[in-house]
Amino acid sequence: MINYRPAKIEDLAQIRDINRHYILNTSLTFVRAPPSFDSYIAKLNDLKSRGLPYLVAVDETQKADDGNDLVVGYGSLSPFRPQMVSYAPTVELTLFIHPDHQSQGSGSVLLALLLGEVETGQVWHIFEEPVISSGSTEADHENEASGAMRVRNVIAVMAVDPEGKEQGEALRKWYVARGFEECGRLKKVGYKRGYW
């Protein structure tokens, strides 16, 4: 049975392994080298501090090698252009399913849960943007632009992986079927695994 819950630090090793698979074997992410484990901890902590959701799908009938719940997928909402507070109501979706658990519904449920939280007004992006005006010191205006804004927009930026189902078009169709609107394509902006 698959359960969905907020990610915990104990899940991060499995999240890293799922992410590592996509980094090394696909063009779905343009990351080429797996990040350090500390970067996964930093992301979890950052999203928590911002009030943004980070969910995992776990199979309660199985345990991972480390004895923790078996993570079959994860999804999160991250700041879009976090250095600019005016974008605070917009977040970017991350969603990955373990390759052995694809096409079993976990991705659809994770996406529905994340979008449901946004649609019902439950997601507030907590932010800080240090502002320095001329003649003032940084300390005088630190955290001047801080607060929280309700998230209203979710962006799913995806690479069309030519090695994927239907040469990558299946994933695009999956997003469109779940309410996303294709707003444009950037062509030949990334190169990985011999493909543009």
N, C-alpha and C positions, 0 to 999 in steps of 0.2 A: 504494500500500500504506500502511495506517495503522499507525503505531508509537505506543506509549504510553511516556512517560518522565516523570521529574520536571521540573517547570517551571523555566525559567531566565530570567534577567533579559531575555534577548533575545526571549523570548516575550511579554513583558508588553504591548507595543504592540498586538499582535494580540488578546490577552486583553481589553485595554481596549476595543478595537473591537467584539468580540463582546458584551461587557457593555453597551457603549453602545447597541447595537441594542436589547437587551431593556429597557433603562432608558427609551429614547425612544419605543419602538413597542409596548410590551406592559404588562400589569399583573402579569407574573410576578414582578417585583421592585417593591417600593414606593419604591425610590429614584427621585427625579424628576430630579435633575441629575447628569450624569456626574461622578464624582470626579476629582481631579487624578491625573496620572500618578504623582506621588510616593506617593499612597496605595496604588497597586498594588505599588510597590517595598516599601513598609512592610509590606504584608500578606505578601508573599513572604518577607521577612526574618523577620517575626514567626512565621510557620508553621514555617520552618526552625529557628528558635531553640527552638520548642516541641516539635520532633520530629514535627510533624504533616504528613501527605502533601499535596502539591499537584502534580497530574498534568496533563499535556497530551496530547491526541491530535493527532499531526502526520501530514500526508500527505507521505510521503517522495518521491513522484513529482512534487511541485510545490513551487515556492518562492513565498514572499510577495513583495510589492512591495519590501520592504526586503532581500531576498536570504536571509532566514532560512527555516527550515522553515515550511511552511504549517500554522498551528494551526487545526484544525477543531473543537476543543472543549477544555474544561478542567473539572477537578473538584478539590475540596479538602475537607478536614475541618478545621473551625475550632473554637476553644473555644466551648462553650455557657456563657453567663454567666461570662466569664473573670475577673470581679472576685471570684468566690467559688470557692476551691480545692475545696470539697466537690463541685463539678460537674466536676472534672477528668476523670473516666472517661467523660464524655458529650461528644460533639462534634456539630457541626451541618454537614450536607452542603451544599456549593455545587456545582452541576453545570449547565453551559451548553454548548450545541452551536451552532456557526455556523449561521445560518438556511439557508444553501445546502447544509448537510451533515446535516440532520435526517433521521431515519428510515432511517439507513444502518448503524446498529449501534454507532457510536462511543460514544454515551451509555451504552448497556448495558454495553459493555466497561469504560469508565471507572468506572462504578458497581461492577461486579464486582471490579475491581482494588482499589478503595478498601475495599469491604466485606471482600474476601478478606484484606487486610492486618490488618483489625480482628479478623476471625474466627480468624486463626492467631496472634493475640497479638503481632503485629509493631509495633503502634502504641502508643507510650508518650508520654503528654502530659507534657512537662516544664513545671513551673509555679513561680511565685513569688508569694507573697501577703505583702506587708509587714504585720507585726503590731506594734501599739503598745499597750503596757499602761500603765495609769495610773502616773504618777510616773517613767516612763522616757522617754527621748528616742527619736525615730525611729531614730537610728543604733544604739541599743542592741539593737533587735529587728528591724532590717532583714533581710528574707529569712528570717525565722524559720520561716514555713510554706513551704518549698520542697522540691522533689523531683520525682518522676515517678510517674505512675499509669498502669497499662495501660488503654487505652480499651476500654470494653465496650458502649457504646451509641452509635448513630448516629441523629440526628434529621434528618428531611427536612421542614423547614417550607416549605410552598408556598402560593402564592396561587392560587386558582381563577380563572384569567384568562377572563372571559366572551367574549373575542375569540379564544380558542384553540380547538383541536380539541375538538369536543363541548362547547362552552362551558366549556372548562377541565377537564372531567372526564376527558379522555383521559390527561392527565399524572398525575392521581390514580390512575387504574387502572394506569398503567405502574408506579408505585411499589408499589402493592399486589401486582401480579404478580411483583415482585422481592423480596417478603418484608416490606415495610413494613406496619405496621398503623396504620390511621387511629385516632388517639386522641382526636380532638375537632376541632371547628371553631369558630373565632372569627368571628362574623358581624358584618358592617358595622363592622370595626375599621380599615379602610383605604379610602381613596377616591382613585382615579386614573383618568384618561382618561374621566371621566364615569360610572364604575362603582363600586359598593361591593364 
